[in-house]
Amino acid sequence: MSGGRDGDASCVMESPFGRLRIAANDSAIIRLTWAREPEIPADRAKPGHPLLARAVQQLEEYFAGTRRDFDLPLDPPGGDFQKAVCRAIQEIPFGQTRTYGDLARGLGAAPQPVGQGCGGNPIAILIPCHRVMAADGKLGGFSGGRGPETKLALLRHEGAILI
Protein backbone atom coordinates (compact mmCIF):
# COMPACT_ATOMS: atom_id res chain seq x y z
CA MET A 1 0.00 0.00 0.00
CA SER A 2 1.16 3.50 -0.66
CA GLY A 3 -0.15 6.86 0.33
CA GLY A 4 -1.49 9.37 -2.10
CA ARG A 5 -2.18 13.04 -1.80
CA ASP A 6 -4.45 14.31 0.95
CA GLY A 7 -4.40 11.02 2.83
CA ASP A 8 -5.54 8.84 -0.07
CA ALA A 9 -4.26 5.26 -0.07
CA SER A 10 -3.65 2.93 -2.98
CA CYS A 11 -2.64 -0.62 -3.74
CA VAL A 12 -1.85 -2.66 -6.81
CA MET A 13 -3.33 -6.09 -7.51
CA GLU A 14 -2.89 -8.65 -10.23
CA SER A 15 -5.97 -9.62 -12.25
CA PRO A 16 -6.67 -11.80 -15.28
CA PHE A 17 -7.08 -8.53 -17.20
CA GLY A 18 -3.85 -6.88 -16.11
CA ARG A 19 -2.36 -5.21 -13.07
CA LEU A 20 -4.85 -2.86 -11.37
CA ARG A 21 -4.23 0.16 -9.14
CA ILE A 22 -7.01 0.94 -6.66
CA ALA A 23 -7.17 4.19 -4.67
CA ALA A 24 -9.38 5.14 -1.75
CA ASN A 25 -9.89 8.01 0.62
CA ASP A 26 -11.27 7.58 4.13
CA SER A 27 -14.81 6.91 2.93
CA ALA A 28 -14.83 5.58 -0.65
CA ILE A 29 -12.99 4.06 -3.58
CA ILE A 30 -12.00 6.99 -5.80
CA ARG A 31 -10.03 5.33 -8.60
CA LEU A 32 -9.43 1.98 -10.28
CA THR A 33 -7.11 2.05 -13.27
CA TRP A 34 -4.68 -0.23 -15.00
CA ALA A 35 -1.24 0.13 -13.45
CA ARG A 36 1.27 0.99 -16.13
CA GLU A 37 4.34 0.96 -13.90
CA PRO A 38 5.93 -2.51 -14.21
CA GLU A 39 8.17 -2.02 -11.17
CA ILE A 40 5.29 -1.58 -8.69
CA PRO A 41 4.87 -4.81 -6.72
CA ALA A 42 1.40 -6.25 -6.32
CA ASP A 43 0.49 -6.06 -2.65
CA ARG A 44 -2.98 -7.57 -2.71
CA ALA A 45 -2.43 -9.87 0.24
CA LYS A 46 -2.40 -7.04 2.77
CA PRO A 47 -3.43 -3.73 1.22
CA GLY A 48 -3.68 -2.22 4.73
CA HIS A 49 -6.59 0.17 4.11
CA PRO A 50 -9.97 -1.44 4.97
CA LEU A 51 -11.71 -0.22 1.80
CA LEU A 52 -8.83 -1.35 -0.37
CA ALA A 53 -8.89 -4.78 1.29
CA ARG A 54 -12.64 -5.06 0.61
CA ALA A 55 -12.16 -3.93 -2.99
CA VAL A 56 -9.41 -6.47 -3.60
CA GLN A 57 -11.52 -9.25 -2.09
CA GLN A 58 -14.59 -8.35 -4.14
CA LEU A 59 -12.58 -8.01 -7.34
CA GLU A 60 -10.96 -11.40 -6.76
CA GLU A 61 -14.45 -12.90 -6.32
CA TYR A 62 -15.61 -11.18 -9.53
CA PHE A 63 -12.62 -12.53 -11.45
CA ALA A 64 -13.26 -16.02 -10.00
CA GLY A 65 -16.86 -15.85 -11.24
CA THR A 66 -18.44 -15.91 -7.77
CA ARG A 67 -19.48 -12.23 -7.61
CA ARG A 68 -21.66 -10.25 -10.00
CA ASP A 69 -22.28 -7.06 -8.02
CA PHE A 70 -19.98 -4.90 -5.95
CA ASP A 71 -20.86 -3.57 -2.53
CA LEU A 72 -18.37 -0.76 -2.11
CA PRO A 73 -18.73 2.96 -1.52
CA LEU A 74 -17.60 4.73 -4.69
CA ASP A 75 -16.91 8.44 -5.13
CA PRO A 76 -15.78 9.16 -8.67
CA PRO A 77 -14.18 12.57 -9.01
CA GLY A 78 -15.74 14.90 -11.53
CA GLY A 79 -18.62 17.26 -12.06
CA ASP A 80 -22.32 16.57 -11.80
CA PHE A 81 -22.63 15.23 -15.36
CA GLN A 82 -19.66 12.86 -14.94
CA LYS A 83 -21.16 11.53 -11.71
CA ALA A 84 -24.56 11.09 -13.42
CA VAL A 85 -22.94 9.10 -16.24
CA CYS A 86 -21.14 6.93 -13.69
CA ARG A 87 -24.41 6.27 -11.82
CA ALA A 88 -26.13 5.31 -15.09
CA ILE A 89 -23.30 2.91 -15.93
CA GLN A 90 -23.55 1.30 -12.49
CA GLU A 91 -27.19 0.46 -13.19
CA ILE A 92 -26.26 -1.81 -16.13
CA PRO A 93 -26.65 -5.38 -14.83
CA PHE A 94 -23.86 -7.95 -14.95
CA GLY A 95 -23.79 -9.75 -18.29
CA GLN A 96 -25.77 -7.06 -20.11
CA THR A 97 -24.83 -4.11 -22.27
CA ARG A 98 -26.31 -0.74 -23.13
CA THR A 99 -25.48 1.70 -25.89
CA TYR A 100 -24.22 5.23 -25.45
CA GLY A 101 -27.58 6.29 -26.88
CA ASP A 102 -29.48 4.28 -24.25
CA LEU A 103 -27.58 6.05 -21.49
CA ALA A 104 -27.98 9.41 -23.23
CA ARG A 105 -31.77 9.03 -23.42
CA GLY A 106 -31.90 8.16 -19.73
CA LEU A 107 -29.82 11.21 -18.87
CA GLY A 108 -31.53 13.59 -21.30
CA ALA A 109 -28.21 14.21 -23.04
CA ALA A 110 -26.57 13.62 -26.40
CA PRO A 111 -24.59 10.39 -26.93
CA GLN A 112 -21.25 12.16 -27.53
CA PRO A 113 -20.98 13.73 -24.05
CA VAL A 114 -22.11 10.42 -22.55
CA GLY A 115 -19.30 8.72 -24.49
CA GLN A 116 -16.86 11.26 -23.11
CA GLY A 117 -18.25 10.61 -19.62
CA CYS A 118 -17.72 6.87 -20.11
CA GLY A 119 -14.17 7.56 -21.26
CA GLY A 120 -13.63 9.70 -18.18
CA ASN A 121 -14.81 6.98 -15.79
CA PRO A 122 -12.12 6.91 -13.09
CA ILE A 123 -13.25 3.66 -11.44
CA ALA A 124 -13.10 0.99 -14.14
CA ILE A 125 -14.71 -2.43 -13.60
CA LEU A 126 -16.47 -1.30 -10.38
CA ILE A 127 -18.26 1.28 -12.53
CA PRO A 128 -18.56 -1.10 -15.51
CA CYS A 129 -18.04 1.17 -18.51
CA HIS A 130 -16.99 -1.95 -20.44
CA ARG A 131 -20.74 -2.70 -20.64
CA VAL A 132 -21.39 0.35 -22.85
CA MET A 133 -21.36 -0.28 -26.59
CA ALA A 134 -21.76 1.73 -29.78
CA ALA A 135 -25.22 1.84 -31.38
CA ASP A 136 -24.06 -0.37 -34.26
CA GLY A 137 -23.13 -3.15 -31.84
CA LYS A 138 -19.43 -2.41 -32.07
CA LEU A 139 -17.38 -2.25 -28.91
CA GLY A 140 -16.75 1.47 -28.96
CA GLY A 141 -13.78 2.91 -27.16
CA PHE A 142 -12.09 1.65 -24.01
CA SER A 143 -9.01 3.10 -22.41
CA GLY A 144 -8.30 0.41 -19.83
CA GLY A 145 -5.76 -2.37 -20.11
CA ARG A 146 -5.19 -3.16 -23.77
CA GLY A 147 -8.14 -1.07 -24.93
CA PRO A 148 -10.93 -2.81 -26.86
CA GLU A 149 -9.21 -6.19 -26.35
CA THR A 150 -9.64 -5.81 -22.58
CA LYS A 151 -13.22 -4.57 -22.99
CA LEU A 152 -14.03 -7.67 -25.05
CA ALA A 153 -12.38 -9.94 -22.47
CA LEU A 154 -14.42 -8.37 -19.63
CA LEU A 155 -17.64 -8.78 -21.63
CA ARG A 156 -16.78 -12.42 -22.34
CA HIS A 157 -16.03 -12.94 -18.65
CA GLU A 158 -19.55 -11.74 -17.87
CA GLY A 159 -21.14 -13.76 -20.66
CA ALA A 160 -22.37 -10.61 -22.41
CA ILE A 161 -20.56 -11.52 -25.63
CA LEU A 162 -19.99 -15.08 -26.74
CA ILE A 163 -17.55 -14.45 -29.63
N, C-alpha and C positions, 0 to 999 in steps of 0.2 A: 504494500500500500504506500502511496505517496500523497503528500499534501498538495493542494492546489492553492489558488489565491482565495483570500477571504475565508479560510478555514475549510474549503472544499477538500474532499478526499477522493482518491481514485485508485483503481486496481486494474490489472490486465489479466484476462483469462483466455485460455485456448478454447476454440470451438471448432466444430466440423466445417465452419464457414470462414475461418480465419481467426486471427488473434483480435480480441475485443478489449477496448478500454472503456471502463464504466466510471462515471464520476457522480458524486453525491454531495449535497450540503447536509446540514443537520436534520432536514425534514423530508428530503425527496431526492430521487435520482434526477440529475440534471443533464446528463449526457451519456450516450452509448455510441461509440464510433469504432471503426476498424483501426487498430493500432498499426501505425506504419513504421514505428521504430523497432528494427529487428533486435536491438540489444536489450530491450526492456524484458526482464524475466516475468513469466506468468506467475502470479502469486495468489492463485485462486483458492488454495487450501486454507489460508487464513488472511482474508482481506482486511481484517481488523475493524472496519467500520460496520456497524450492524446492518445498515441498508445495503451496503455493498455485499455483505455476506448473504443476505436474503436474495439479492439480485443474481448473484452467481449461482446459488442453489436453484432458483427458479429457472434460470437459463439452462442449466445442466439438465433439469427435468424436461424442459421444452426440447432440447436437442436429443434427449433419450426417447422422446415420443410419449412421455407420461404426463405432460402438461400442455394445455391448450390456451389457457388464459393466465395472465400475470396479475398478481395482487401486490402491487408496489405503488407507493406514492411517487408520482411523476410531476415534474415542474419544468417543462421545456421553456428555455429562454425565448424571448421574442415578444412581438406586439400582439394585440388582441386578435388580428386576423391569423397570424401564425398559430396561436394557441387554439383558435377555432378549427383550423385545418387539422391540427394534431388530435383534437377531440373527435373530429369526424373520422379520422383514420382509425382511432382506437375502437370505434364502434363496428368496424368490419370484422365479422366473425372469422375464427380460425378456419382455414381451408376454403375461404371464399375470396372473391375479388370484387372490386368496384372500379369504375372508370373515373378519370378526372372529372368528366362531365357529371357523373352521378353525384360526386362530392360537391361540385360547383352548384348544382341545382339545390341540394340540401342547405348550402350556405348562402344561396342567393348571390352568387358571384360568377365570374367568367372562369372557364377551365384553365386559362393560362396562369392567373395568379394562384389558383389552387395547385397547379403543377409546380410553381415556384415554391409554394408553401410545403409541398411534399419534399421537394429537393432540399429545403431548409430544415427538415425534421432533424433535430439534434439528438434524438433518442431512438436510433434504429432498433429494429426487431421488437422492442417493448411497445413502441408506437409503430405498428407494422406497415410502413409505407411501401414495403415490397408487395402488398396486396392491392396496390393501385395500378391500373393498367390504362393504356391508351384506348380510345373509343373503337379503333379498328381491331382490337384484340391483341395488338402487339404489346410487348413488355413496357415500353416507355423507358424513361431514364431511371437510373439508379446509381448513386454515387458511392455506395458502400462496397467494401471488399473488392471484388474484381468486376464491379459494375453489373451490367445485365446478367452476366453469368452467375453471380451470387444471388441476384433477385430470382432467377429461374430455379436455382438450387433451393432457396427458401420456400418457394411456391411448391416445388416437388415434395419437399419435406412435409408440408402441410396437406399434400394431396389435392391442391388446387389446380395443378397442371400435371397431366400424366405423361407428357412427351419427354 
